Amino acid sequence: MRTTNRRRTARRSHHPDVTCDGLGRWHWKCPCGAGSYGGSSAVDWRWMLTAALVHQNACPGE
């Protein structure tokens, strides 16, 4: 049996960043262009973190 090594080219990585802007609002942004904005509460931070992780796991690379 032979194994073939395939080289992946043009692979995009989805590593979103969750940050807080100057007005205290949380948001996440990915290099692929996806992102979302939320409010300034701790609940909004959790939603932004969850959304970023879901995005990262839904499309780990093309």
Phi, psi and omega in degrees: 000137178252141173254141181248130176265119177261133178268126180272127178240157179055039179275125176265138175255140180252100179235084181290149177251131174260121182224169178242130181276182183295339180266003178087011179268137180272145174204162175231150181215140180244148177301341179282351178109350179282156178174174181201155178243148177226197180266203185250005182272169178295328178296319178296323177299317179296319178296319180293319178295316179297316180297321179295319179292321177297317179298316181296319181282332181287328181221075183292339179176149178249000000 
